[in-house]
């Protein structure tokens, strides 16, 4: 259906250009259309983008046709085309202000009045529009359109995570679509519209100029001010108008011959990138191989290259795969075994395979959207996979999936273990940390991670062993501090360090336990457990005032923490401050009446 819409749009581009500027101009516009990589890419995708592009163009053309010749047929055509633009995608609503602007420009600038029956037959267009809405929404459900429109407006207003040239934003970048247009449009086409636009503006009373430029200006203005900036596809509707504009270049005798150079160049660009049209970038961006450094997501990567990755796996049957995939398919459809590494939400949950401990060859295949960390930077910090980007890939599947040989790379395995831990995939943490240590026994962070995993499983002795091995090279826990990049990361590792400190306390290694408790308190000041552990540890060492201070900090966070109150009372009693200790115990018993040890201690105090 989308391809059919694209073919109809191609015909309309030719017919409209031919009507205003002649057959040679129409053919020129058609060639620019047919060989535009962005048009080809979205003509083969089951999305609304090409559909709304076609109907916005048709509605503008039908508006002028009706404005110029207000026949009943043209009125019906205008209403139907407008309804189709509104129904194709909610962003199609922009045609309504475009019509108003065109109407005003035609009257006040071009001095062109509407045809005689324009206003009389305008209701026919309105009833055609309403009729199509009723047909599509089965009569009584037309209100669903307006509910959806409101929902879409709210979604756009909230913004979306956006990436542009190494930077991230929640509300987008005002120049996002300008950059996207300049990088994803062929250079010869940019030249053609720049030259044609310059000459067109000089004829400011020509109605055709406004029919081409007003929609482009409105669409670009909307893209600049809308917080949602995630894909070049959202400005796809400007292209048909620009194809027509480029076609007018044949009317300039001195510039007509430039098309002899520009059209073959434009065509060659399209043929060279085949079949990877979605990943097209022009020479300004360094071509499709480097486009992902500037723009990601639907600009270059929608998971379309999974078939090329399947071909690579078939050609390298001995390689075990780690896959970080950004795309719409299911795990079953991947077609080969792989260890998942933060693929799209909902995808990796079904991928339970873990690679062998000692693979002869191991390849990490990662989609460029994941590699740039667009949907991970909030959790992991800016450029979360910078440690992988500094490595040279051994190849690529298409232009959107990069391949890295990680067979003997201890550093990469250690970093993967760290990321797995942050997302709670502990089986993969153990595999990657053990793999890193087997390749390089000096990997400190990998040993810490194994310590956290062991303690989490209740194997405190093994956890202490791993931690002590790590501390031989990191006695002041500097490696731990360097890994804490965001508040979320801090709150994830704080409980792990609290558990590890408890293991050291139970083993009688109080001084080391205090180090981890202090680190946990520093990472997550809102967690009272770290301060409670410190309070017990200080009391065991005879540092009673420090034990009281630590208990007070825990009580600030949690006013009636049972352990903090009990330990504070013990420390006060040890200092001979029995009345204060009794007051704390009474408070404890008031909150926890069945706390027997507190009642026993209270009765034993002088």
C-alpha positions in Angstrom: 0.0 0.0 0.0 2.8 2.4 0.9 4.6 1.6 -2.4 1.4 2.3 -4.3 1.1 5.6 -2.5 4.6 6.4 -3.5 4.0 5.6 -7.2 0.8 7.8 -7.2 2.9 10.6 -5.5 5.5 10.3 -8.3 2.9 10.7 -10.9 1.4 13.7 -9.1 4.9 15.4 -8.9 5.3 15.0 -12.6 1.8 16.1 -13.5 1.9 19.2 -11.2 5.4 20.2 -12.4 4.4 19.7 -16.0 1.2 21.8 -15.5 3.1 24.8 -14.3 6.5 24.6 -15.8 6.4 22.2 -18.8 7.2 18.5 -19.5 11.0 18.9 -19.3 10.6 20.4 -15.8 8.2 17.6 -14.9 10.7 14.9 -16.0 13.5 16.6 -14.0 11.3 16.6 -10.9 10.4 13.0 -11.5 14.0 11.9 -11.8 14.9 13.7 -8.5 11.9 11.9 -6.9 12.6 8.4 -8.2 16.2 8.4 -7.3 15.9 10.1 -3.9 17.3 7.6 -1.3 14.9 8.9 1.4 11.9 8.4 -0.8 13.0 4.9 -1.8 13.7 4.0 1.8 10.3 5.0 3.1 8.4 3.7 0.1 9.3 0.2 1.3 8.5 0.7 5.0 5.1 0.0 6.6 4.9 3.4 8.3 2.7 6.5 7.9 5.5 8.8 6.8 5.3 8.3 3.1 1.5 8.1 3.2 1.1 11.5 4.9 3.8 12.9 2.6 1.7 11.9 -0.4 -1.6 13.3 0.9 -0.2 16.6 2.1 1.1 17.2 -1.4 -2.1 16.1 -3.0 -4.2 18.3 -0.6 -2.1 21.4 -1.4 -2.3 20.7 -5.2 -6.1 20.1 -4.9 -6.5 23.3 -2.9 -5.0 25.4 -5.7 -6.9 23.5 -8.3 -10.2 24.2 -6.5 -9.1 27.8 -5.8 -8.5 28.3 -9.5 -11.4 26.3 -10.9 -14.2 25.8 -8.3 -16.0 23.0 -10.0 -17.9 20.4 -8.1 -15.4 17.7 -8.9 -12.5 19.9 -7.7 -14.4 20.6 -4.5 -14.9 16.9 -3.9 -11.2 16.3 -4.7 -10.1 19.0 -2.3 -12.2 17.7 0.5 -11.2 14.1 0.0 -7.5 14.9 -0.3 -7.6 17.0 2.9 -9.4 14.3 4.8 -6.8 11.8 3.6 -4.0 14.0 4.8 -5.6 14.3 8.2 -6.3 10.6 8.5 -2.9 9.4 7.2 -1.1 10.6 10.3 -2.0 13.1 13.0 0.8 15.5 11.8 -1.3 15.9 8.7 -3.3 18.5 10.5 -0.7 21.0 9.5 -2.4 21.3 6.1 -5.1 23.5 7.7 -2.9 26.5 8.6 -1.1 25.9 5.2 -4.4 26.4 3.4 -5.0 29.7 5.3 -1.6 31.0 4.6 -1.8 30.1 0.9 -5.3 31.8 0.6 -3.9 35.0 2.1 -0.8 35.0 0.0 -2.7 34.4 -3.2 -5.1 37.3 -2.5 -2.8 39.9 -1.0 0.6 39.2 -2.6 -0.2 37.6 -5.9 -3.4 39.6 -6.3 -5.2 36.5 -7.5 -8.8 36.2 -6.4 -10.5 32.8 -6.0 -12.7 31.5 -8.8 -16.3 32.7 -9.0 -17.9 29.7 -7.2 -15.1 29.1 -4.6 -17.0 30.1 -1.5 -20.3 28.7 -2.8 -18.9 25.2 -3.3 -16.6 25.2 -0.3 -19.3 23.4 1.7 -19.1 20.5 -0.8 -15.4 20.1 0.2 -16.3 20.2 3.8 -19.0 17.5 3.4 -16.6 15.4 1.4 -14.1 15.6 4.3 -16.7 14.8 6.9 -18.1 12.0 4.8 -14.7 10.3 4.6 -14.2 10.6 8.3 -17.6 9.0 9.0 -16.7 6.2 6.6 -13.3 5.5 8.2 -14.6 5.8 11.8 -17.9 3.9 11.1 -20.1 6.8 11.8 -20.3 7.0 15.6 -16.6 6.9 16.4 -15.4 10.1 14.8 -14.6 11.4 18.3 -11.8 8.8 18.5 -9.8 10.9 16.0 -9.9 13.9 18.2 -8.9 11.8 21.3 -6.0 10.5 19.3 -5.0 13.9 18.1 -4.9 15.2 21.7 -2.9 12.1 22.7 -0.4 12.7 19.9 -0.1 16.4 20.8 0.6 15.5 24.4 3.2 12.9 23.3 4.9 15.5 21.0 4.8 18.1 23.7 6.6 15.8 26.2 9.6 15.5 23.9 11.7 12.4 23.4 15.3 11.3 23.9 17.2 12.7 21.0 20.8 12.4 19.7 22.6 14.8 17.5 26.3 14.8 16.7 27.5 13.3 20.0 24.9 15.2 22.2 21.8 14.0 24.0 18.6 15.9 24.8 15.2 15.2 26.3 13.5 18.1 24.4 15.4 17.8 21.2 17.7 20.4 19.4 16.1 23.3 17.6 18.4 22.7 14.6 17.9 18.9 14.5 15.9 18.7 11.3 18.0 21.3 9.5 21.1 19.2 10.1 19.2 16.1 9.2 18.0 17.6 6.0 21.5 18.8 5.0 23.1 15.5 5.8 20.5 13.1 4.4 19.7 14.9 1.1 21.9 14.4 -1.9 24.3 17.3 -2.5 23.3 17.7 -6.2 19.6 18.0 -5.1 20.7 20.6 -2.5 22.4 22.6 -5.2 19.4 22.3 -7.5 16.8 23.6 -4.9 19.2 26.3 -3.8 19.6 27.7 -7.3 15.9 27.3 -8.2 14.8 28.8 -4.9 17.0 31.9 -5.5 15.4 32.6 -8.8 11.9 31.6 -7.6 12.0 34.2 -4.8 12.8 36.9 -7.2 9.4 36.3 -8.8 7.5 37.0 -5.6 4.1 37.5 -7.3 4.1 34.1 -8.9 1.4 31.9 -7.3 3.4 28.7 -7.9 6.2 30.0 -5.7 3.9 30.1 -2.7 2.4 26.7 -3.5 5.9 25.3 -3.1 7.4 27.4 -0.4 4.6 27.9 2.1 4.2 24.2 2.9 7.9 23.8 3.2 8.2 26.8 5.6 5.3 25.6 7.7 6.6 22.1 7.9 10.1 23.2 8.8 8.8 25.7 11.4 6.7 23.0 13.0 9.7 20.7 13.2 11.9 23.4 14.8 9.4 24.2 17.5 8.1 20.7 18.3 10.0 19.0 21.1 9.8 15.6 19.4 13.0 15.3 17.3 13.9 11.7 16.6 13.9 11.2 12.8 14.5 12.9 9.4 11.3 11.0 8.3 9.2 13.7 10.1 10.2 16.3 7.5 9.7 13.9 4.5 6.6 15.9 3.4 8.7 18.8 2.3 10.4 16.8 -0.4 7.7 16.6 -3.1 7.4 20.4 -3.1 11.2 20.7 -3.4 11.3 18.2 -6.3 8.9 20.5 -8.1 11.0 23.5 -7.2 14.2 21.7 -8.5 12.3 21.0 -11.8 12.0 24.7 -12.4 15.7 24.9 -13.0 15.2 23.9 -16.6 13.6 27.3 -17.2 16.9 29.0 -16.5 18.8 28.8 -19.8 22.2 29.4 -18.2 21.6 26.9 -15.4 19.7 24.3 -17.5 23.0 22.6 -18.5 23.9 22.2 -14.8 21.3 19.5 -14.7 23.4 17.5 -17.1 25.8 17.2 -14.2 23.4 17.3 -11.2 20.9 14.6 -12.3 23.5 11.9 -13.0 25.3 12.7 -9.7 21.9 12.4 -7.9 21.2 9.2 -9.6 24.6 7.7 -8.9 24.2 8.6 -5.2 21.1 6.5 -5.1 22.5 3.6 -7.0 25.7 3.5 -4.9 23.8 3.1 -1.6 21.4 0.4 -2.9 19.9 -1.4 -1.0 20.8 0.5 2.2 18.6 3.5 1.5 17.5 4.1 5.1 21.2 4.6 6.1 21.9 7.1 3.3 24.0 10.1 4.2 25.7 12.4 1.8 29.4 13.3 1.5 29.1 16.1 4.1 28.6 13.4 6.7 31.1 11.1 5.2 28.6 8.8 3.5 26.5 6.0 5.1 29.6 4.5 6.8 29.9 7.6 9.0 26.3 8.8 9.2 25.7 7.1 12.5 28.2 9.5 14.2 25.7 12.4 13.5 22.2 10.8 13.6 20.8 7.5 14.7 17.5 5.8 15.3 15.2 5.9 12.2 17.7 8.1 10.4 19.9 5.1 9.8 19.0 2.2 12.1 15.6 0.5 12.4 17.0 -3.1 12.6 16.9 -3.5 8.8 20.3 -5.0 8.6 19.6 -8.2 10.6 19.5 -10.2 7.3 23.1 -9.1 6.5 24.1 -10.2 10.0 22.5 -13.5 9.4 24.6 -13.9 6.3 27.7 -13.1 8.3 26.9 -15.8 10.9 26.3 -18.3 8.1 29.7 -17.5 6.7 31.4 -17.7 10.1 29.8 -20.7 11.8 32.5 -21.1 14.3 31.9 -17.6 15.8 29.8 -17.2 19.0 27.7 -14.1 18.8 26.9 -11.4 21.3 24.0 -9.2 20.0 22.9 -5.7 21.0 20.0 -5.2 18.6 17.8 -2.2 17.9 14.9 -3.3 15.8 11.4 -4.7 15.6 11.9 -8.5 15.1 11.6 -11.3 17.6 14.3 -13.4 19.1 13.1 -16.4 17.2 13.4 -14.5 13.9 17.1 -13.7 14.4 17.8 -17.2 13.2 21.0 -17.9 15.2 22.0 -18.4 18.9 23.4 -15.3 20.6 24.0 -13.9 24.0 21.9 -10.7 24.3 23.5 -7.4 25.3 21.0 -4.7 26.0 18.8 -5.1 22.9 15.5 -3.3 22.6 13.2 -3.6 25.6 11.0 -6.7 25.2 13.5 -8.3 22.8 16.3 -9.4 25.2 14.0 -10.9 27.8 13.5 -14.0 25.6 17.2 -14.4 24.9 18.5 -16.6 27.7 21.5 -18.1 25.9 24.9 -17.5 27.4 28.1 -18.0 25.4 30.6 -20.7 26.4 33.4 -19.8 28.9 36.2 -20.2 26.4 35.0 -19.5 22.8 37.5 -19.9 20.0 35.9 -16.8 18.3 33.5 -14.4 19.8 31.9 -11.4 17.9 29.9 -8.6 19.4 27.3 -7.2 16.9 25.9 -3.9 18.0 23.3 -1.6 16.3 24.6 1.9 16.0 21.7 3.3 17.9 22.7 1.2 20.9 26.3 2.0 20.4 25.6 5.8 20.7 23.8 5.1 23.9 20.7 7.1 23.1 18.4 5.0 25.3 21.1 4.3 28.0 22.7 7.6 28.8 20.3 8.5 31.6 21.2 5.3 33.4 24.9 5.0 32.4 26.0 8.6 31.7 27.1 10.4 28.5 28.6 8.2 25.8 28.0 5.0 27.8 29.7 2.7 25.2 32.6 5.0 24.5 34.8 2.1 25.7 33.7 0.1 22.7 33.7 3.0 20.2 37.4 3.4 20.6 37.9 -0.1 19.3 38.1 -0.7 15.6 35.3 -2.8 14.2 36.3 -5.8 12.1 33.3 -5.2 9.8 29.7 -4.3 9.5 26.3 -5.8 8.6 24.9 -3.3 6.3 25.6 0.2 7.7 23.7 -0.1 10.9 25.3 -3.0 12.7 29.0 -2.9 13.6 31.0 -6.1 14.3 33.7 -6.3 17.0 36.0 -9.2 17.6 36.0 -9.5 21.4 37.5 -13.0 21.6 40.6 -12.0 23.5 39.7 -8.5 24.7 39.6 -8.6 28.5 38.7 -4.9 28.8 35.6 -5.2 26.7 34.4 -8.3 28.6 35.0 -6.4 31.9 33.0 -3.4 30.7 30.2 -5.7 29.5 30.1 -7.3 32.9 29.7 -3.9 34.5 26.8 -2.9 32.2 25.1 -6.3 32.7 25.3 -5.7 36.5 23.6 -2.4 36.2 20.7 -4.0 34.4 20.4 -7.0 36.8 21.5 -9.7 34.4 23.7 -11.5 36.9 24.2 -14.7 35.0 25.8 -12.7 32.2 27.8 -10.7 34.8 29.5 -13.8 36.1 30.3 -15.1 32.6 31.8 -11.8 31.4 33.7 -11.1 34.6 35.2 -14.7 34.6 36.0 -14.3 30.9 37.8 -11.0 31.6 39.9 -12.5 34.4 40.8 -15.6 32.4 42.2 -13.3 29.7 43.8 -10.9 32.1 44.1 -11.9 35.8 44.8 -8.2 36.7 41.2 -7.0 35.9 40.3 -5.4 39.3 36.7 -4.4 38.5 35.8 -7.8 37.3 36.8 -9.2 40.7 34.7 -6.7 42.5 31.7 -7.7 40.4 32.3 -11.4 41.1 32.5 -10.4 44.8 29.1 -8.6 44.6 27.6 -11.6 42.8 28.9 -14.1 45.3 27.7 -12.2 48.3 24.3 -11.7 46.7 24.1 -15.5 46.4 24.9 -15.9 50.0 28.5 -17.1 49.4 30.2 -14.6 51.7 33.5 -16.4 51.9 33.9 -16.4 48.1 32.8 -12.8 47.9 35.5 -11.8 50.5 38.1 -13.7 48.6 37.3 -11.9 45.3 37.2 -8.5 47.1 40.5 -9.0 48.8 42.1 -10.0 45.5 40.8 -6.8 43.9 41.9 -4.7 46.9 45.5 -5.8 46.4 45.6 -3.3 43.5 42.9 -1.0 44.8 43.3 -0.6 48.6 41.6 2.8 48.6 38.7 1.6 46.4 39.5 4.1 43.7 38.5 1.8 40.9 35.0 1.6 42.5 34.7 5.3 42.7 35.7 5.8 39.1 32.8 3.6 37.9 30.1 5.6 39.5 28.9 7.8 36.7 25.3 8.7 37.5 23.1 8.8 40.6 21.2 5.7 39.4 24.5 3.8 39.1 25.4 4.9 42.6 22.1 3.6 44.1 22.6 0.3 42.3 26.1 -0.3 43.7 25.4 1.0 47.2 23.4 -2.1 48.3 26.1 -4.4 46.8 28.7 -2.6 49.0 26.5 -2.8 52.0 26.2 -6.6 51.6 29.9 -6.9 51.1 30.7 -4.8 54.2 28.3 -7.1 56.2 30.3 -10.1 54.9 33.6 -8.5 56.1 32.0 -7.7 59.5 30.9 -11.3 59.9 34.4 -12.5 59.1 36.0 -10.2 61.7 37.5 -7.9 59.1 35.9 -4.8 60.5 38.3 -2.2 59.1 37.6 -3.4 55.6 33.9 -3.6 56.2 34.0 0.0 57.4 35.6 1.1 54.1 32.8 -0.5 52.1 30.1 0.9 54.4 31.6 4.4 54.1 31.6 4.0 50.3 28.0 2.9 50.3 26.9 5.8 52.5 28.7 8.2 50.1 27.1 6.6 47.0 23.6 6.6 48.5 23.2 9.0 51.4 19.5 8.2 51.5 20.1 4.5 52.5 20.1 4.1 56.3 21.5 0.6 56.3 25.1 1.8 55.5 25.0 4.0 58.6 23.5 1.3 60.8 26.3 -1.1 59.7 28.9 1.6 60.5 27.3 2.2 63.9 27.7 -1.5 64.8 31.2 -1.6 63.4 32.4 1.4 65.4 30.8 0.1 68.6 32.6 -3.3 68.1 35.9 -1.3 67.8 35.1 0.7 70.9 34.5 4.0 69.0 31.3 4.7 70.9 30.8 8.3 69.9 31.4 7.5 66.3 28.8 4.7 66.6 26.3 7.2 68.1 27.0 9.7 65.3 26.5 7.0 62.6 23.2 5.9 64.3 22.0 9.5 64.3 22.6 9.8 60.6 20.6 6.6 60.0 17.8 8.0 62.2 17.7 11.2 60.2 16.9 9.1 57.1 14.6 6.7 58.9 13.4 8.2 62.2 12.5 5.0 64.0 15.0 2.6 62.5 15.0 -0.3 65.0 18.7 -1.3 64.6 19.9 2.3 64.7 18.0 2.9 67.9 19.2 -0.2 69.6 22.8 0.3 68.7 22.7 3.9 69.8 21.4 2.9 73.2 24.2 0.3 73.5 26.8 2.9 72.7 25.3 5.5 75.1 25.3 2.9 77.8 29.0 2.0 77.1 29.8 5.7 77.7 28.0 5.6 81.0 25.2 7.8 79.6 22.5 5.5 81.0 19.6 8.0 81.2 20.0 8.9 77.5 20.3 5.2 76.7 17.0 4.5 78.6 15.3 7.3 76.7 16.3 5.8 73.4 15.2 2.4 74.5 11.7 3.7 75.6 11.4 5.3 72.2 12.3 1.9 70.6 9.8 0.0 72.7 7.1 2.6 72.0 7.6 1.9 68.3 8.3 -1.8 68.6 6.6 -3.1 71.8 7.6 -6.7 71.2 11.3 -6.0 70.9 12.5 -8.3 73.8 16.2 -7.4 73.6 15.4 -3.7 74.1 13.3 -4.5 77.2 16.0 -6.7 78.6 18.6 -4.0 78.1 16.4 -1.4 79.7 15.8 -3.5 82.8 19.5 -4.2 83.2 20.6 -0.5 83.1 21.2 1.2 86.5 
